[in-house]
């Protein structure tokens, strides 16, 4: 058995951290801007107010005096009263009751809070509990392998949040940036999870090929379909950010498709490569042709479920929109020519084709590398 050195893993991790040091500090508060500070608070009482500035607006608006106790920061324990108004829109209204935990935003004027308002309910506590449950299950079920997978996940999240997004805000082109980030994330994740081996490199090359295929198809068909990249409301809001960056919105769309397909394609690439190397280990006499066919058979089984996973994920996120179309009896022809629908279709099918293409590509690469590994092992035996 060959010893797998862990040096490449730590070398890649060190490179990642150094990259973060030089890239991460790209956003800073602009001098002279009025800064709102966020605090956590508990609702003590809620009393309906008689005066309502939106009372004659035609909306079902209500006004309240809400008494709050600050829970953190240098104003912890302080009790304040807030005038809170709802606008009759359940998507934006924040309805509170005594005992609720809320986020408040306020300006700090010397030693007091001014212009305080309720920003939202506190939800992160339950997110942390859910994440903690996920981590615990991964560690219990996966053991050391689970720990390595968590490490790869954390590195990927850091790359996206501390490298990809800041570079986008510096004006870098989204699509090339997403491809480079994806390849970097693939290499780190695969090596951390599976070690430094030919199997890992087969999975890396197969996955990278599938992701590149998804990106190329998204670029081609997105341009042919004349997609604007502005089909989602949050994308439109980027037109008004204070940094004043002129984004390539089509590029942002294609970059999102590449990153969105990354996880599923990595799963397929590693599954196919791992199964082929296991088959070779159990049956050393197997021919390359039979090994390739075995890898393809494994890939076909995975393909049946993984393509459904991608398509259903996109359909699930579009359920309210599809309901609107169904309720208003909009014709299929009209639906299939809407920017927002075609955007999701290009996203779903480009990612799925990238996933499918990763199967034969990984199988071919693994067949070649397994043969090289066999030859190297025979040479080492002769040398002994």
C-alpha positions in Angstrom: 0.0 0.0 0.0 1.3 3.4 -0.9 1.3 6.1 1.7 -0.8 9.1 0.7 0.9 12.3 1.8 -1.3 14.9 3.3 1.1 17.7 2.2 -0.8 18.6 -1.0 -4.0 19.1 1.1 -2.4 21.5 3.4 -0.5 23.3 0.6 -3.9 23.9 -1.2 -5.4 25.1 2.1 -2.5 27.5 2.6 -2.9 28.9 -0.9 -6.6 29.4 -0.2 -5.9 31.3 3.0 -3.3 33.5 1.3 -5.7 34.2 -1.5 -8.3 35.3 1.1 -5.8 37.6 2.8 -5.2 39.5 -0.4 -8.7 39.5 -1.8 -11.1 39.6 1.2 -10.6 43.2 2.4 -12.4 44.8 -0.5 -15.4 46.4 1.2 -15.2 49.1 3.7 -17.7 51.6 5.0 -17.4 54.9 3.1 -16.4 57.8 5.2 -19.1 60.2 6.1 -21.9 57.8 5.6 -24.5 57.5 8.4 -24.1 54.0 9.8 -27.0 52.1 11.2 -26.2 49.6 14.0 -28.0 46.4 14.5 -29.1 45.1 18.0 -31.1 42.2 19.2 -34.1 42.9 21.4 -37.1 41.2 23.1 -40.6 42.4 22.7 -42.1 43.3 26.1 -45.5 44.7 25.1 -47.5 45.7 22.1 -50.1 48.4 22.3 -52.2 49.6 19.3 -51.7 53.3 18.5 -54.6 55.6 17.6 -52.6 57.7 15.1 -51.5 56.0 12.0 -49.6 57.9 9.2 -50.8 55.3 6.7 -54.4 55.2 7.9 -55.8 57.0 4.9 -53.6 55.4 2.3 -56.1 52.8 1.4 -54.0 49.9 2.8 -54.9 47.7 5.7 -52.3 49.4 7.8 -52.0 49.2 11.6 -49.8 51.2 14.0 -48.4 50.0 17.4 -46.3 51.2 20.3 -43.9 48.4 20.9 -41.8 48.2 24.1 -38.5 46.5 23.7 -35.6 45.4 25.8 -32.2 45.4 24.2 -30.4 42.1 24.5 -26.8 42.8 23.4 -24.2 45.5 23.0 -23.5 48.4 25.3 -27.2 49.2 25.5 -28.0 45.7 26.8 -30.9 45.7 29.3 -32.1 49.1 28.2 -35.8 49.5 27.6 -37.0 51.5 24.6 -40.4 52.2 22.9 -40.7 52.0 19.1 -43.5 53.3 16.9 -44.2 50.3 14.6 -46.4 50.5 11.4 -47.5 47.7 9.2 -48.5 48.4 5.6 -51.0 45.6 4.9 -48.6 43.5 2.8 -47.9 40.1 4.5 -44.7 39.8 2.5 -43.1 42.8 4.2 -45.1 43.4 7.4 -43.4 42.4 10.6 -46.0 41.3 13.1 -44.8 41.0 16.7 -46.1 39.7 20.0 -44.8 39.9 23.6 -41.9 37.5 24.0 -40.8 37.6 20.4 -37.1 38.2 19.7 -36.4 40.8 17.0 -33.6 42.7 15.3 -33.7 46.4 15.6 -31.7 49.0 13.7 -30.8 52.4 15.2 -28.5 55.3 15.0 -26.3 55.9 18.1 -26.2 59.5 19.3 -23.6 59.6 22.1 -25.1 57.4 24.7 -28.6 56.8 23.4 -30.4 55.1 20.6 -32.3 57.3 18.1 -34.4 56.5 15.1 -35.0 53.0 16.2 -37.1 50.6 14.1 -37.8 46.9 14.0 -35.9 45.4 11.2 -36.9 41.7 11.3 -37.6 38.7 13.5 -34.6 36.8 14.9 -34.3 33.6 12.9 -30.6 32.8 13.0 -30.9 30.9 16.3 -32.9 28.2 14.5 -30.6 28.3 11.5 -27.7 27.6 13.9 -29.6 24.7 15.4 -30.3 23.2 12.0 -26.7 23.6 10.9 -25.5 22.0 14.2 -27.8 19.0 13.6 -26.4 18.7 10.0 -22.8 18.8 11.3 -23.5 16.3 14.0 -25.1 13.8 11.7 -22.3 14.2 9.1 -19.7 13.5 11.8 -21.6 10.6 13.4 -22.4 8.9 10.1 -19.3 9.8 8.2 -16.6 9.9 10.9 -13.3 11.1 9.5 -14.7 11.1 6.0 -17.5 13.3 7.2 -15.0 15.7 8.8 -13.1 16.0 5.6 -16.3 16.7 3.6 -17.2 19.4 6.1 -13.8 20.9 5.6 -14.3 20.9 1.9 -17.7 22.5 2.2 -16.3 25.3 4.5 -13.5 26.0 2.0 -16.0 26.3 -0.8 -18.3 28.6 1.1 -15.3 30.8 2.0 -14.2 30.9 -1.6 -17.6 32.1 -2.7 -18.2 34.6 0.0 -14.7 36.0 0.5 -13.2 35.7 -3.0 -15.9 35.4 -5.7 -18.3 38.0 -4.4 -15.7 40.6 -3.5 -14.0 40.2 -7.0 -17.4 40.7 -8.6 -17.8 43.9 -6.7 -14.4 45.0 -8.1 -15.7 44.6 -11.6 -14.2 41.3 -12.7 -15.9 39.3 -15.4 -18.4 36.8 -13.7 -18.2 33.8 -16.1 -14.4 33.3 -16.2 -14.2 34.0 -12.5 -16.9 31.4 -11.7 -15.1 28.8 -13.9 -11.7 29.4 -12.1 -13.4 29.4 -8.7 -15.2 26.1 -9.6 -12.0 24.4 -10.7 -10.2 25.6 -7.5 -13.1 24.4 -5.3 -13.2 21.0 -7.2 -9.5 20.4 -6.7 -9.6 21.3 -3.0 -12.8 19.4 -2.2 -11.8 16.3 -4.0 -8.3 16.1 -2.6 -9.6 16.8 1.0 -12.3 14.2 0.7 -10.5 11.4 -1.2 -6.8 12.1 -0.8 -4.0 12.5 -3.3 -4.5 9.7 -5.8 -5.3 8.8 -9.4 -8.9 8.2 -8.5 -9.1 11.7 -7.2 -7.6 13.2 -10.3 -10.0 11.2 -12.5 -12.9 12.7 -10.5 -11.4 16.2 -10.7 -10.9 16.1 -14.4 -14.3 14.6 -15.1 -16.1 17.1 -12.8 -14.2 20.1 -14.3 -15.2 18.9 -17.8 -18.8 18.6 -16.8 -18.9 22.0 -15.2 -17.2 23.6 -18.2 -19.8 22.0 -20.5 -22.6 23.5 -18.4 -21.0 26.9 -18.6 -20.4 26.8 -22.3 -24.0 25.6 -23.0 -25.4 28.3 -20.7 -23.4 30.9 -22.5 -24.4 29.7 -26.0 -28.1 29.2 -25.4 -28.4 32.2 -23.1 -27.1 34.4 -25.8 -29.2 32.7 -28.5 -32.3 33.2 -26.3 -31.4 36.8 -25.7 -31.7 36.4 -22.0 -31.3 39.7 -20.1 -30.0 38.3 -16.9 -32.4 40.6 -15.1 -35.3 38.3 -14.6 -35.1 38.2 -10.8 -35.9 41.1 -8.6 -32.7 40.8 -6.5 -30.7 41.1 -9.7 -32.5 44.3 -10.7 -31.6 45.8 -7.3 -27.9 45.5 -8.2 -28.5 48.4 -10.6 -28.8 50.7 -7.5 -26.0 49.5 -5.2 -23.7 52.2 -3.8 -20.6 50.9 -5.4 -21.9 51.9 -8.8 -20.5 48.7 -10.6 -21.7 48.2 -14.1 -22.4 44.4 -13.9 -22.5 42.1 -16.9 -25.9 40.6 -15.9 -25.8 37.9 -18.5 -22.4 36.9 -17.1 -23.8 36.9 -13.6 -26.6 34.5 -14.8 -24.1 32.2 -16.5 -21.8 32.3 -13.4 -24.7 31.3 -11.2 -25.5 28.3 -13.5 -21.9 27.1 -13.3 -21.8 27.3 -9.5 -25.3 25.9 -9.2 -24.3 22.8 -11.1 -21.0 22.3 -9.3 -22.2 20.2 -6.3 -24.2 17.7 -8.4 -21.5 17.3 -11.0 -18.9 16.7 -8.2 -21.1 14.0 -6.8 -21.3 12.2 -10.1 -17.6 12.5 -10.9 -16.5 11.1 -7.6 -19.1 8.3 -7.7 -18.1 7.1 -11.1 -14.3 7.4 -10.5 -14.5 5.7 -7.1 -16.6 2.8 -8.4 -14.2 2.1 -11.3 -11.2 2.1 -9.1 -13.0 -0.3 -6.6 -13.9 -2.6 -9.5 -10.3 -2.6 -10.7 -9.1 -3.4 -7.2 -11.5 -6.3 -6.8 -11.0 -7.6 -10.4 -7.4 -6.7 -11.5 -7.8 -8.8 -14.6 -10.7 -6.8 -16.0 -10.1 -5.3 -19.4 -10.2 -1.5 -20.1 -13.3 -1.9 -22.2 -15.2 -3.8 -19.5 -14.1 -1.3 -16.9 -15.3 1.6 -19.0 -18.7 -0.1 -19.5 -18.9 -0.7 -15.8 -18.3 2.9 -15.1 -20.9 3.9 -17.6 -23.4 1.6 -16.0 -22.8 3.1 -12.6 -23.1 6.6 -14.1 -26.4 5.8 -15.8 -27.9 4.7 -12.5 -26.7 8.0 -10.9 -27.9 10.0 -13.8 -31.5 8.9 -13.4 -31.8 10.4 -10.0 -29.3 13.4 -10.2 -30.9 14.9 -13.3 -34.3 14.7 -11.5 -32.6 16.4 -8.5 -31.5 19.4 -10.6 -34.7 19.8 -12.6 -37.0 19.4 -9.5 -34.9 21.9 -7.5 -35.4 24.5 -10.1 -39.1 23.6 -10.5 -39.6 23.7 -6.8 -38.2 27.2 -6.5 -40.5 28.3 -9.3 -43.7 26.8 -7.9 -45.4 30.2 -7.0 -44.7 31.5 -10.5 -46.1 28.4 -12.1 -49.2 28.6 -10.0 -49.7 32.2 -11.2 -49.5 31.0 -14.8 -51.9 28.2 -14.1 -54.4 30.4 -12.3 -54.5 33.0 -15.1 -54.5 30.3 -17.8 -51.5 31.7 -19.7 -50.8 29.8 -22.9 -47.7 27.5 -23.0 -46.4 29.5 -26.0 -46.4 32.7 -23.9 -44.8 31.0 -20.9 -42.0 29.4 -23.0 -41.0 32.8 -24.3 -40.9 34.7 -21.0 -37.4 35.8 -19.9 -37.8 34.5 -16.4 -39.0 31.0 -17.5 -36.4 30.5 -20.2 -33.7 31.6 -17.7 -34.7 28.8 -15.4 -34.9 26.3 -18.2 -31.5 27.2 -19.5 -30.2 27.0 -15.9 -31.8 23.6 -15.3 -30.9 21.9 -18.6 -27.4 23.3 -19.0 -26.6 22.0 -15.5 -28.2 18.6 -16.3 -26.3 18.3 -19.5 -23.1 19.2 -17.7 -23.9 16.5 -15.2 -24.6 13.9 -17.9 -21.5 14.7 -19.9 -19.3 14.2 -16.7 -20.2 10.5 -16.7 -18.5 9.4 -20.0 -15.7 11.9 -19.5 -14.9 10.7 -16.0 -15.2 7.1 -17.1 -12.7 7.7 -20.0 -10.3 9.5 -17.8 -10.6 6.9 -15.0 -10.0 4.0 -17.5 -6.8 5.7 -18.7 -5.5 6.5 -15.2 -6.3 3.0 -13.9 -4.3 1.5 -16.7 -1.4 3.9 -15.9 -1.7 2.9 -12.2 -1.6 -0.8 -13.1 1.4 -0.3 -15.3 3.3 1.6 -12.6 2.5 -1.1 -10.0 3.8 -3.8 -12.4 7.0 -1.8 -12.9 7.5 -1.3 -9.2 7.1 -5.1 -8.7 9.7 -5.8 -11.3 12.1 -3.4 -9.6 11.6 -5.3 -6.3 
